[in-house]
Amino acid sequence: MRIALAFLWLLHWLPLCVIGRLGEAIGRFLYAYKKKRRHITLTNLRLCFPEWSEAEREAVAKQHFQAYARSVLERGILWWASEARLRRLIRIEPGVPVEQIAAKPTILLCPHFVGLDVAGVAVMLESSLCSIYTKQLNDAFDKVLRKGRSRFRPVKLFSREEGVKPIIRAMREGLPFFMLPDMDFGARDAAFVPFFHTTAATLTAPARIAAATGAQVIPVIATYRPHYAGWVVRFYPAWEDYPGDDLIEATRRMNRFIEARSREVPAEYFWTHKRFKTRPPGEPGVY
């Protein structure tokens, strides 16, 4: 792992176009040889885009592997590049809503697109935050990842096992909660609601935390700019009347938003994850 980290450090000195092309070449290799992840990706795309031909799904799957491999190599830029370089590469639309975040408790809702680390850096260039963090198995990688994600502003990281109480305390102290809401962590604290054309175990935590704290929910998504020019990070308007009186409907609403953004850049959503691993009682597995 130390060798891999040294390789990423060396790469970060190169132009983004060189790193991007190298990542895409690695992604093509991984698509050919990572049969299990290729199967998961194509299964997800078949479930979510049944209207596409198999050739269309395979094309997007190949593009996704390339985009994901790019994002891994480009983390070196996020962890070690100068602030000036990052500000040149990251275009923020319309801007980090610092005053809005300071006005009331805030959930920055960041779904699993390959650029999610870029979105985190865009926030931390302007504001501290809190988030949930899973300790990495390799200590060297864990140390670099933690340092890279907190080098511009102090960051409070909590484990999932600590529950929501420390998050709520941090939000009430003025820290926005940078939340990744769309992984399958099992049926606990989740609702089975539609995601595209399939039912998915979906965390109800965004709605529950918003209800408990009176927080506003501001979605933020990072995507690639064309021609290896960098990334664009979009902060969407805070959701009105969220979560309302129905937490299940609020969870459906969140999934509909993620669906819409995934249709805009389908190759950049995190399709290699077993999003439909947990099935409702009586339903067979899909993978």
N, C-alpha and C positions, 0 to 999 in steps of 0.2 A: 504493500500500500504506500509506503514511503516513496518508492520509485514512481508510482503512479502520480502521487502528489507533486513530486519534483517535475514530472513531465508536464503537468498542468501549469505549474509555475513558469516553466520555460515557454510554454505555448502563449501565455498571456502577453508576452512582449510582441507577438506577431500581429499583423493586421487582422481585423475581424474576418475579412473575406477569405484569408488563408485558413484560419481556424474553422470557419463555417464549411468550406469545401472539404477539409479533412474530416470533419464530423459527418458530413453527408456520405463520404466514401466509407467510413466505418459503419454508418447506418445501413448502407447497402449490404455490407458483409454480414452484419448481425441479422438482417432480414433473411438472408439465405441460410444461415446456420443456427439461429436460435429458434428451433422449430416450435418449442412450447410457447414462447412469447408470441410468435407469429400466429399460432393457433388461437391464443387468447384474443389477440387483436382482431383477427378476421371474424371470430365468433361475435365479439362485441359489435363490429360493424354490420354483420348480418342481422343482428337483433335490432340495431338502431336505425339502419338504413335498408330495409327490405326492398325499397323501390329501386335501389341501385343494382346494376349488373355486377356479376362476380368480378369482372375485369375492373370496374370502377372501384370496388372495395379493395381489390389488391393494389391498385395504384395509390389509393389513400394510405393503405397500410405501409407500403414502401416509403411514402413521403413522411409518415409518422416516425418510422424508425430513423430516418435521416434527421428529422427535426429533433427527436429525443437525443440522439448521439451528439448533435451540435450543441444542445443545451448543456450536456455534461462537460464537454471540452470548454465551453464558454464560461463555465463557473470560475475558471482561473481569472478571467477579467473581473468578475464580480467580487472575487476575494482579494485580489492584489492590485488591480489597476488604480490609477490615481482618481481622485474625485473629479478632476477636470475632464479626464477621458470618459468617465461614466456619464457625466452630464452631457457630453457631446453625443454619446451613443444612445442614451435613453431619452426619447421624446415623450413628454408627459402631457396628456390631454384630459381636461383643460389645464391641469395643474394639481399638485397635491393639495387637497382641501384642508389646509392646516387650521384655518379659523373655524371652519365647520366642525372639525374634529375636536377642537378645544371647547366648543360650545356645549357639548353634551356627550355622554357615553357613546362610543362608536364601535361597531363591528365592521372591519374591512374584510369583506367576503371575497376570498380569492380561490376560485375553483382550480382544479388540477389541469392547467395547461402547462406545456413544457417550459414556458417562461415565467413560472410563478416566482422563482428566486429573483428574477429581474424586478417583478412587482414589489417584492419585499425590500430590495435595495432602493427603489424609487421612493418608498415611504421613508426609509431610514436616512436618506439624504436630507430629509426635512423634519422628521419627527421620531421620537422613541415609540416603542410599541411593546405589546406582550403577545405571546403566542404559545402554542403547544409544541413540544419538541420530544422526539423519540431518540434516545441515546443510540448512537451508532455502535455496531459491534466492534469495529476497529478503533482503538483509542486515538491513534494519530489522526485518522480521518475525522473523528468526532471533535477533536481539539481544533482542527483547521476550519471545520464547518461552523462551529460555534463562534470562533473568532471572526471568520469572514462575514457572518450574518450580524455582527454587532460592532463592527469597527468604526462606524460613523456616529452612532448614538447608543446609549445604554438600552439593553433589551432584557425584558423579563421572560424567561422561558419556563414553562411548567410541564410536568409529565401528565399524560392522560390519566394516570392512576390517581393523581391529586384531585381530580374532579373539577367542578366549575367554581367552587368558592374562591380560590386564589385569583382566578381570572376576573370574577366579579369585583373583588377588592381592588385589583389593579385598574380595572375600567373606571371604578369610582374615584380612583386617584388621578384620573385623567389620561391613562394610557389607552390608545385604541387597541382592540383585539384583532390581530391579523389571523383570520380563521380560514382553514382549508376544509370545506364542508362536505366533500363529495367522494369520500372513500368508503368502502364496505368494511365496517368494523363488527359486523354481526348484527343480530336482531336487538341486542340490548340498546336502549336509548335511541331506537330507530323506528321508523314507520315504513311500511311497504307501500310505496307510492309510485306512480308511473315515472319512468325516465325513458324518453322516446317511446318505443312501442312495447316496453317490457317493464315489469314491476321490479323496483330496486329497493333494497334496505337502505334507507336514507336517514342520516342523523337529523333529529329534531332539535339539536342543541342551538342552532342559530335562532330559531323561533323562541325557544325556552329562555335563552339568555337575554334576548331582546325584550321579552315580556318581563323578566325579573328586574332588569336595569333601566328600562325605558330607552334602550339604545337605538340609535339610528343605524341602519344597515346600508353601507356604501360598497357596492361591488367594485372590484378592481381586477383587471385582466391585462397581462402583457402578451403581446404577439410580435412576430418578426416584421421588421420593415423590409421592403424589397431590396434586392441587390446587395445584401450583406451590409446594409447601412446602419444596423443596430436594432433597437426594439422600440415599440410604442406601448406605453402604459396608459390605459384608459380608466379613469375614475368615472363611474356612472352615477347618475343622480340617486340620492338616498331614496329608498323605497317608501312610498307613502302608505299610511295605514297598515304598517307591518309591525307585529304579526297578526293583529286583529284578534278576534275571539276564538278562532279555529286554528290550532297549531298544525293540524294535518293539512289543511288547505294552505297554510303558510309554507309548509314543506313542499307541497306540490308546486307552489308558485316559484320557489327557489329552483326546483328542477327544471321548470319551464324556461327560466332565465338562462340556465346553463345549457340547455338544449339549443336555444336560439344562438348563443355565442359559439357553440360547437359547430353549428351549421355554417357559420361565417368563415371559420378556419378549421375545417374538420381534421386536417393532418396534425394539428397542434394540441388537440385534446389528448388526455392520457389514456389511450386505448389499451395499453399493455397491462393495465390493472384489471383484476377480476371484479369488475364493477357489479356483476350479477351473481357473485359467489353464494351469498345467502339467499335462499329461496323461501317463499311463504310455505307454511306447513302443507305437506302433501305434494309439492311441486318437485320434479326431478331437477338435478343439476344441469347446467347448460354447457359446462366446459369438459 
